[in-house]
Amino acid sequence: MAKAEGRVLLPPTVEPVKYDIKLKPDLVNFTFDGSEKIRLDIQEATDEIALHVKEIAIKNHTIVLKAGSTEVKPEAVTYSIKDATVTFKFEEMLPVGEAELELEFFGLLNDQMAGFYRSGYKDITGASKIMASTQFESLDARRAFPCWDEPGRKAVFGLTLVVDTGLTALSNMPEKHRCYLDGGAKMEVAFMDSPKMSTYLLAFIVGEFDFIQAQTSHGVLVRVFAPPGRSKDGQFPLEVAVKALDGYDDYFGLPYPLPKLDMIAIPEFAAGAMENWGLVTYREVDLLIAEGASRKQMQRVCIVVTHELAHQWFGNLVTMNWWDDLWLNEGFASWCENYMAHEIFPDFAMWDQFTSDTQAAAMRLDSLRSSHPIQVPIKHAEEVEEVFDAISYCKGASVIKMAHAYLGADAFRSGLQAYMQKHKYSNTETSDLWAAWSTASGCKVNELMASWTEQMGYPLVTVKSFNGSEVELEQSWFLADGSEVKKEEEKIWKIPIICKGQKPVLMEAKTQKISVPKSDFLLINAGRQVPMRVLYSDETYSQLATAIQKGQLSVSDKAGLVLDSFALAKSGHLGADKVFKLIASFRSERNFIVWDAISQALTGFDTVLMAGVSDPTYAAFKAFVSKLIADAAKEVGWEKKASDGHLDGLLRETLINMQSKYSVDPEAMAEAKRRFDAFMAGDASLLPDDIKEPVFKMALKSGGKKEYQALRNLQAKATTNIERKHVYVTIGHTADIALKKDVLDWVVSGDIKIQDFFYPMGSVAASSKEAAALTWDYYKSHFDRIWSMCKTASPSLMDAMISLSARGFSTAEAAAEVEQFYKEHPLKQNQRTISQLLEGIRTNAAFLNRILKTPVIEESFWKSL
């Protein structure tokens, strides 16, 4: 099959059927002993068996293969460090049929948040302890036991853990039995066999935990495990999980197939969460909700839980055959997280937020030439680490949202249900989903979707003419830098054109005329169902401005118009001055989602203006924003109101955050200082979680060493990760350049867990033009130390450091310097991030040059707004 050509896979001659694994972790010496029996199906006669193994020592004398009544040992055992494999060579050919491979091994409980690894936590008395947990996606089950570590090699897993008595041992399935060993000092815990599943979904954990539990209406036991003393912080995610499991049962038409679902907060965790079947692991901040938590954190926890539970079907029950269809897992879970969050909390308005959140993130990345298609060829499994990004997650979700709008809710759902039923406990490719939807809808879904998943980028649809009832549209490839698309580079998408009052019309040619309902204004892509940009004529923009003032546009359409306008200015299709005029027209807007879009556009402008315009022009920009937000900020205020809905709370947080960044209002700074001082004096009532971060920034910017040290002390005494994170993401905003340097020293000191150590560096880099240069210089001079801290951890940690160390650069000279540095310090696994960083800097440089040719640099322009 052409699609599979070139993939580096273990030989197909032998397939695992069932693993029986026994592990004995040592939490004092950070090691583990293991043994396993693997039932095999030898499908072709062979004299070799190859498995994946990494950082594990197999005890050669224990290796034995049993087939029928015969037992054979390999004559040679060969390791490949490069391929992370071990090959057992036998003297004679192994016959086709059943066999069993037995072996023993030894491994390390590493501190890199991958494989079987250790984390530090505090017990109920405050004493420091060690726990052990797993993170296997994508390629790290091989760090815990020898296996066929490929998603298509599904098997059943039986697991036994031998742990210190008094510790909790968890795995995907409920316990089958437990017994005491060594006079009661040790405990053997065996778990029921798992369903047939991929290696990356196996999980096991050993430590001390409190938990709370509840049962779904459909009878599944759900538990939330937390560090000792914090079980009450699991109440909110428990309620979300119970509702979500029942909701997904109904939506997918297949009941959750396991007898229990555990969710657990891990003190040190590289990603946000991991969907291990029946034992979902999370960062503490993405699962636990303390009393008084911000609405932003509550929403974050809700969508992370609904995302991971969607995976129990999409990814776990039905799994992609190979990593090039990763998007089937992540794109669908990203769509589902919004669907289920909306079902549980309609007031969150998740589908409106989708425009300024998920879709916006997808379109920022996918407008770069260094982007990649949703379906990207993966030859070596290690390459998949580079596509756990906004394309697989956010663009994947965006094209699924588009399919939902085009196919209709009923055909979309019935196709999904048929897909799940047909492929449960097995592996699929993207074409299997297209086939199910085609049958359900009668549409040629493959033809519609291929242009969105098999080629990178998305279209710019330009309105060429409009006579009131017919519009002529032209599509082209939208590029953030506005660079010329050569003839041989041209792309065509099949675009559902959605206008209010009519069914979607498919645009299939470069130019096409489409009839639209008569209206006072033209709105293409109503409801923002399609990931595309729209460029209108001056006349249609004027009509839209009138429609905005009359309240005729939906929230998502207003947010989309702001985001499109900024992107079009960045790419040279629209003057920056026109975007500022559009933004100025939203002074009376009071919806969080629109303000979220405005904030994103202003942040984009701030990056380039801070880097490259004169001080008076930058000051005029900040004064404009300060004035823009003044009325809304005053109306929303600093205090929660009894009448607040979810979005009102998010709006307050957004506006105060914008004040912390742009405001020149002395009253706002004084109010922030008053609340900061009261909080540090012990009065937490004046500083709820919603506004802690902007208030910390304002106090640091207007203060000195006293405020800085107060926050460092706060972090040192913090008992939760969210409290620490509030400090990490703000501490770099101290006004003192020497203290900014102190923050950077802190980053590499080893005192901050590597899951979080990039946050403070990012906060320094974002704080000023001078601080951005300081951060880059510091990163270069301490590169070896930074690389040594995370080179064997998830590549995402180094990706974050790469992006944040050069945050805010907007000149061609800066791009050349960064490019040269990575030529001298090549990072193979992070190459895509480096390419995207460089293109982003150069795109900003081109944007800055365009801005300098507009009225934006004139004092009179800002006075006119």
N, C-alpha and C positions, 0 to 999 in steps of 0.2 A: 504494500500500500504506500503510495507516494507520500502521504502525510507523515508516516512513521519513518521514512527513509532518513538515515543518518543518526537516529537516536542511539545513545549509548545506554544499553540495557543489559541486565544479566541474561544469560542464555535461557531460552524458553524450554529447554529440555527437562527441567525440574521445576515443579510448582509446589509451594507450601500449602498444606491443607489445614493444619492446626499446630499452633505453638503451645507448649506447656513450659512456662518459665518460672523459675524460682530465684528470688533475689534476696540478699542479706546486706542491707546498707549499714555502714558503720559511720555514725554521725559525729564521732570523735576524731577519727583519722581520715575522714572524707574519702572513703573507698567503698566498694561493694563487691561481693562475691556473687556469682550467678551460675546457674545451670539451666539447660533447656533440652527438651525433647521436641523435635519437629517432625510431624507426620508429613510425608512427602508423597507426591504423585509423580513418578518418573515417567515422562511422556515419550521420551526417545532414549534408546540405549546410549549411555555415555560413561566415560571413565573420569569425569570431573563434576564437582558441585561447587558453584561459586555463590557466595553470599556477600552482603555489605557488612562492613565492620569498620569502626573508627575509634581510636583511642581506647581500644579494648584488647587485652591479652588473652588469647585462647590457650588453655592448658592442653597442649598437643596430645599428651598420653590419654586424655579422656575422650578423644574423638572416636566415635564408633558408628557405623552405619549398619542397621539391622534390616534385612529383607527376607521375609519368611523365617526359616530356621537358621539362616547364615548371618554371621557377623563379620564385618570387614573393617579394617582401619586404613586410613589413607597412607600411601607410601611417601607422599610429600605434601607439605602445607606451605602455600606461597601467599604472601601479603603484597598488595599494591597500595602504597600510601597515596599515590596520585588518584587512583580510582576508588579508594576507600573500600577495597574488597579483600576477601580471603578466598583462596581456591584450594579445595581438597582434591588431590590427584590419587586415583585408585589404580591398583595394579591390573585389575580386569574390568571389563565393561559391566556396568550396572544394568540389570534387565529392566524392561518396562514394567510398571506396576507400583504397588504401594511399598513404602520403605519408611524407616524412622532414623533420623539423625540425632545422636546424643553428643553433648559436649558440655564442658565447664569453662568458665572464663572469669576475668577479674577486670574491674574498671575503677575510674576515679569519679567522685562526686565533685564536678568542676564548679567554678563560680562565674560561668559565662552565660548563664540563663539559657542553656541549650543542652539537649540530651537529658540525662539524669543528673540534676544539679542541686546545689545547696543554696539556701537563703538564710539570712539572719533575721531573727524576730525577738520580741520581748515577751516573756511569759507574764502571768498574772501578778507576779511580785516585782516585775520590772527587770528581772535578770535576763541577760542575753542568752539566746538559745539558737540552735541550728535545726532547720527542717530540710527535707529533700522532696523535690517535685520534678515533673518532667515537662519538656517542651520538645515535641518531635517534628512538627511541621517546619520545614519541608523534608529535611534530610538527616534528622538527628535521632531517629529510633536506633540507628546503627551505632550510636554512642552508648546505648544502654544494653543492647543484646544483638548478636549476629542475626541477620534477617534479610529477607528480600524486600528492600526498602524502596518500593515503587508503588504508586497508588493503585495500579492495575493488578497487583499481586495480593488480592484479598485472601484472608484466612481467618480462622477462629482462634481466639486467644484465651488460654487458661493461665492464671497468674497466682503465684503464692509469694507472700512477703514474710520475712522473718525479722521482727523489729523488737526494740526494747519494750518491755511490759509498761503499760501506762500511756504509750503513744497511740495516736489514731492512725490507722492505715486505710487508705481509700484507693479504689480503682473504678474502672468503667461500670462494673457490675456489682451487685450486692455480694456480701460475704456468703460463702458456702459452708465454711467451718472455721473455727479457731481453736487452738490448743496451746498450752503453756509448755515451754522447754527450759532446760538448764535450771531446774529447781524453781521455776517461776520468773527468772530474770528476763527471759525472752518469750515472745509470743509469735506463733505461726498463724498467719491469716491467709486463707485460701478463698478465692473469689469464683463465682459462677462463670461458666464459659461465656464469652462475648458472642454477639452475632458475627457473621462474616464481615470483616472490615479491613481497611488499609492500615498499614503499620503506623502511619503518622497520627492516627486517632487513638492509639493506645495511651493510657495515662495511669500513673500511680503516684501516691503522695504519702509521706510519713511526717508526722509532727504533732503538735498540740493545738487543738482547735475547739472553739465553742461552736454550736450550731443552733439554728431554728429550722422548723419544718412545717409543711402544710401539704395537703393533698389536693390534686386537681379534681374537678367535677368528673373527669373520666377515669379517676382512680390511680394516677401516678403520684408517688411520693416525691416531693421536691424539698431539698435541704440547701441551706446557705451556710457555709462554714466560714468562720472569721477568726482572727487572732484572739487569744484568750481575753475575755472581758468585753468583747465588741459584738456579740451576737445580735444585739438590738439594732445595730447598723445594717443588718441584713434584711430588715423587715420590708423595706420598699422594693428591693430587687426580688424578694420572694413573692410579693404580690404580683409584680409584673410577670414573673416566670410562670406562675400558676395560670394566669389568664392567657399568656402567650401560648403555652403548650396546648391548651384546649382550643384556642383559636386556630393554631396551625393544624391540629387534628382535623378540624372542620374544613379548613380552606383546601388542604392538600388531599382530603378524602382518604387519608391513611392514618391510623392512630400511631402515636409515638410508640415505638416497638420495644422499649426497654422498661423494666419494672421500676426504675427510679431515675431521678435526675439530680445530681449534686452540682452546686456551683461554689467555688472556693476562691478566696482572695489570697494571692501569693505575694509575699513582701517584696520579692525581687523578680521582675517580669519584663521581658523586652518589648512585647507587643501590647495591645490593649487587652486582648483576651484570646483564648484558644478553645475551639469547639469540640474537644475530645468527647466522644460519644458517651453520654451519661455522667461525665465528670468534667465540667467546663471550668477552665482556669482563667483568672482575671488579675489584672493589676488591681491593687486595693482601691485606687481612685475611680476605677471603672466598675466597681461592684458595690462598695459599702457607702452608705449615706448616713452621716451623723445628723443629729438633731440640729436644725438651723442651716443645713446645706443650701447652697444657691440653687435657683431654678435651672441654671445652666448645667450644674453637675447632675441634678436629678434627671434632666433630659438626656444628658450624656449616658448615664447609667441605664436609663430606659432603652435607648437605642442600641447600646452594646449588648444588653441582655436579649433584646428581640432579634438582633443580628445573629448572635451565637446560637440561639434556639432554632432559628430558621435553618442553620447548618445541620441540625439533627436530621433533617430531611434532605436538604440541598447540600450535598457534600459527604454526609455520613451514610445515609440510606442509599442514595444514588451518588456516585463519586465519578469525577472526571477520570478518564482512562490514563491520561498523561498530563503533564504540567502545562502544555500549551493551551489547554482548555480550563486553566485555573479560574478564568472569569465566570465559568458556569457555577463555581462555588461562591466566589466573592461578589460578583455582580448581582447575583440573585439574592444573596443574603443582605446586600446593601439596599436592594429594592424592598425586600421583605421587612427590614428593620423599620422603614418608614410606614409601610402598610400596617404592620401590627401595632406600632406606637400610635398611629392614627386611630386604630380600632379601640385601643385601650384608653387613650387620652385625646379625644377629638380637639380639645382646646389647645393642644400643642401646635395645631395647624402644620403638621409635618409636611404635607404635600406643597403648601406654600413655601415653607422653609427650604424644601428641596431645591428651589430655584437659586437661592443665595448661598446654599451650602453644598450639597452633593454635586448638582449639575455645574455650579460655578467652579468647583475644584477640578472637575473633569475638563472643563473647557479652558481653564488656565494652562494646564499641562498639555492638553492635546492641540494647542495652537502653536506648539514648538515643532520645528523640523526634527528635533531629537526625541520626539514622542515615539510611540510604537502602536501597532494595531492591537485591538482587544485580543484577537487570536494571534499570538506571536509564536513562531516556530521555536521550540526548545529542543536542542540536541543533547546537551549535557544537563543533567538535572540541576546542577549548581546555578545554571542561568536563570532559574525560576525566581531566585531571590531578588532579581532586578525588576520583576514585574508584579511584585506585591505593592502596587502603587495606585494612584488615582485613576489610572486607565482601567485596570482590572476591577477595582471596586466602584469608583464613581461613574466612569463612562459606561461600564457594564450596567450599572443601575439605571443610567439615563436612557440607554437604548432599550432596556426592558420596559421602562415607563412609556417610551414611545410606542413599543409594540402593544402595550396594554391599551393605549389610546386608539391605535389604528385597528387592532383586531376586535376590540370591544371586551368588556369585562367578562362576559359569559364564555366566549370562545377561548379567551386567554386562560381562564381558570380550568375549563374542561380539558384543554390541551395539556395543562400542567398535571392534572390528576391522572390522565392517561399515561403520560410520560413517567410519573412516579410509580404507577402500578406495574407498568411493563418492565421497568429497569431497577426495581428495588433490590438491594443487596448486590448490585452489580455495577459495572462501569459504563460510562457513556462518552460520546463526543457531541459537539455542538449541533451537528446535523441531526442527531436523534431528537433534540428539542424542537428544531425547525419542522421536522416531519410530524411530530405530535400536534403542533400548532396548525400546520397546514391542513391536517385531517379535520381538526376541530373547527377551523374557520372557513375552509374552502379557498384560502388565499395561498399564493406561492410565497410562503414566508422566507424560504432560502433566498429568493431573488431580492426580496425587500431588505433583508437583514445583512446580506453578505457585504454590501457597500459600507455598512457601519461597523462590522466586526473584523473584516479581512483587510481593510485599508485604514491607515491612521488618518487622523485629522477629522475635520467636520466642515460643513459648507457655510459660506457667506451667501445669503440670498439677498440680492439687490433689487429693489423696486425700480424698474425701468420706466413704467408708465402706469397711470391709473385714471380711469375715466368715470369712476363712481360705481361701476358694476363689473368691470373687468380689469384685472391687473396683469401686467407682463412682468415676469420674474426672470432673473438670471442667477445661476449658481456658479460659485468658484470656490477654490480651496482657501479657507481663512488661515492666514499666518500672522502671528502676533507681531512680528517685526515688519510686516508690510512688504516683504521682499517679493520680487517678481516670480510668478509661477510660470516656468517655461512650458512650451507646448507639450513636450514629452512628459511633463509632471502633472498635467491636468487630470483632475478626478471628477467623476460624476457619482452623485448619491441618489438613491431613490428616497425622496423626501416627502413624508406626509405633510401637506400644507393644511394647516388647521386654522380656520377662521370661525368666528362666532356665528352660530345659526346655520351651519351646514356640516355635512360629513367630511372627513378628511379627503383631500384630493391628492393623488400621488404625482409628484413632479419627477419625471424620469429623464428629461433632456436638459441640456445646458440652459436653454431659454424655453419658456413655456407661458402661455396665456391661460389664466384661470378665472372663471366667473366667481364673483363673491357677492354676498348679500349687500344691498344698498345700505349705506351708513354715512354719517357725517365724518367718519374717520376710518382709516385702514389700519387694521392690526393683524399682522401675519404671526403665526405661531401662538395663537391665543392659549393661555394657560401654561405656556412654556413646556409643552409636552415633548418637544424635539430639541436635541442639543445642536443648535445652529445660531448664527448671528443674522440679524436683519438690518440692512442699510436702506433707509427711506430717503425720499427726496426732501428738499427743504419744505415744500408745501405739505407733504404728509406729516413731517415732524411738527409743523405748526398746528395741524389738525389734532395730532396726538396731545400736544401741550394743552389745547383747549379741552380735550376729553379728560385729561388728568384733573384740570381745575374743576370740571363738572362732576368728578367722581365716577366716571364711566369706565375706568380701567380697574381690573382686579389687583389685589396685592401682588400676586406673582408676576403679573404683566408689568406693573410699575417697577418692581425690583429688577426684572429682566431688562427693561428699557434702560435703566441706569447702568447695569453691568455691560450691556451691549455697547452703549455709548462710550463708556470708558475704553473698552477693548478696541472699538473702532478708532478712537483718538490715538491710542497707542500704536495701532497699525497704520496710521496715516490716512484713514478714510474719512475722518471727521476732525475738525479743529478742537483743540483742548478747550478753547474759550467757549465753544458751544456746550461742552459737557458741564463746565462750571455754571453756565446759565441754566441748564436743565436742573442741576443739583440745587441751585438757589431757589428754584420754583417749588421745592419740597419743604420750605420752612414750616409750613403748617401741618406737615405730615406727622402722624402720631402712631404709625404702625411699626413694630419692631423689625419686621422682615424687610420693609423698604429702607429703614435706617441701617440695617445690616448691610444691604447692598451699597448704600451711600458710603458707609464706613469703609468698605472694601475698596471702592473707587478712590476715596480720599487717601487711604493708605498707599495705594499704588502711585498716586500723584506725589505724596509726601516723600516716598523713596527717591524719586528722581529729582524733585525740586530741592530737597535737602542737599543732595549731592552736587548739583550743578548750576543753580541760579544764584543771582546776587543775594546778599543778605536782606536788602530791602524787599525784594520780590518774595523771598521765603517768609519774611515777617508778614507781608501783606496776605499771603496765602493762609497763614495760621490765624491771622486776625479775621479773615473771611469765615473760616471754619468756626472759630470761637463765636462769632456773631450768628452764624447759621444755626448752631445748636442751642443758643442761649434761651430762646423762648420755650422750646421743647424740654430742655433740661430743667428749667424753672418750674414748668407745669408738672413734670413727672416727679421732681424733687429727689431728696436723698432718703426719705423714709418710706417703708412699705405702707401701703394703704389697704384698708379692709376690702376695698372694691377691686383690688388688683386681680387680674387674671394672669395666667402663665406668661403670655406675651408682654404684659405690662411690666412684669418683673425683669424680663430679658431686655426690654427697652431701657429701663432705668440703668441696668448694668452697662449697656452699650453706650448710652449718653454720658454717663460718668466716666467711662473708659475713654471716650473721645475728649472729654474735658481734660483728663490727665495727660493726654497727648498734645492737644492743641490750645487749650484755653489760656487766655491772657487776662481772665477775669480774676482780680484779687480776692473777691468774695468767695469764689470757688476754692481757691488755694487755701484761704483761711479756714473754710469749713472742713476741708480735708485734714488740715493740721489739727483742728479741734478734735475731730473724731479719732485721729491717730493717737494723739496724746492721751485721750480718755481710755482708749483701748489698751495702750501700754501701761496705763495706771491701774488696769484691772476691770474696767467697765466695758464688757464685750457687747452690751446692748446697742452702742452707737456705731458698731462696725460689723454688720452681718456679712456672711460669706459672699453675698452677691456683689458687694462693692469693696471688698478687702484689697484686691489687686490694684484697682485704680487709685485708691487712697494711699496704699503703700508707695506707689510711683510718685504721687504728688508730694508726699512727705519727704521722700528721698530727694526729689528734684529741688525742693525749696529748703532742705535741711542740710545737715553735714554729718560728721562722724557719729554724733549722738544717735540720730535716726538709723544710720547704717548699723551700728552696733546693736541697737535695740532689735532689729530684724534678725541679725545673726544669732542673737540670744534666743529669739522666738523659735527659730529653726532648731536650735540645739535642744530645746525643751519640748518640741512638738511630739505628740504621741501618734499622729496619723500622717499618712503620706500627703493628703490634700493640704494639711497645714504647712508641711514642708514645701509643697509645690507653690503655694501662694508666695513664699519667700523666693524660691528659685527663679520664678518668671518675672520678678520685679526688682530684685536686688541690684541689678546692673544699672538701674536708672539713677543711682546716686550721682550727685553733681560733681563730686570730687574725682578727678582723673586718677589720683593715686588709689582711691578706694575701688575704682573700676578695675585697676590692676590687681588689687587684693582679691576681688571676685574671681578673676581669671586664675590666680594662684590656687584658689579654693577648688576650682574645677578639676585641676590635675592633682590635687593633694591626696586623693583616695578617700577623703572623708564623705564624699557624696556617692551614693550607689550609682553604678554605671547606667542603670535604667533611667536616671534623672540628670546625669552630669552635663548634658548638653543644654539644659534649660538656662542655667545662669550665663553661659557663654552667649546664648541667643539674646538674653536681656541686655547684656552689655552692648552687643553689636547693634541693637535696635535703638539705643538711647540717644545717639548723636552721630554726626558725621565724623568727628574726631574719634569717638569710641569705636566706630566701625573699622577705622584704620588701625587703632590699637589692637582690636580683637584679631584682625588678620595677621598682624605682625607677631602677636603672641602665639597664635595657632602655628605659624610657620616655625617659630623658634622652639616650640614644644611639641612638634608633630610626632617625633619618635615616642615620646611619653604617651601622647593621646592614642596613637596607633597601638601601642603595647597594651593599653587598657581594654581595647575592644576588638582586637584583630581576630580572636576566635569566637566572639559572640555573634549575635545576629548582625548581618551587614546593615540593617536599618539604623543601628546606633552610629556607625561611621557615616552613613548617608546624612543623618541629622547634623553631625559635626561639620561635614563638608558644606552643607547648605547654609548653616548658621554662621560659620566663620567668615564667609564673604557676603553676609547679609547687607543689603543696601548699596552694593557697588553698582555704579551706573555709568561707567566710562569705558571706552575702548582700551585705554591704557590698563585699567584694572583687570579687564578680561584677559589681556595679553599676559599680565603678571601671574594671574591665577592659572592660566593654561600652562605657562612655563613651569610653575611649581609642580603641577601634577605630571608633567613630562619627566621631571627629576624624581618624583615620588609616585610612581604608578600604583594605582589601586584597581586591580583587575575586576574585583566583584562590585566595585562602586562606579564603574566607568559610565554607566548611563546617567547616574546622578551628576557626575562631573560635567558631562556633555550638556545636560539640561541647565546646570548652573551657569556655564559659559554662555549658552545661548540666551539665557535670561538676562545676564549682565549686558550683553551686546544689544538685546532688544530694548532694554532700558536706556542704553546710550543713544540709540536711534530715536527713541521717544523724546529724550531730553533735547536732542537737536531739533526735533519738530516743534516742541513747545517754545523754544527760543525764537522761533519765527512767527509766533502768534501774538496777539495783543496781551497775552497772559503776563508778559514781562513788563507791561506798562502800568504805572501807578493808576492811571485814569480808568483802566479796565476794572480793577478791584473796587474802585469807588462807585462804579456803575452797577455793581451787583446788589 
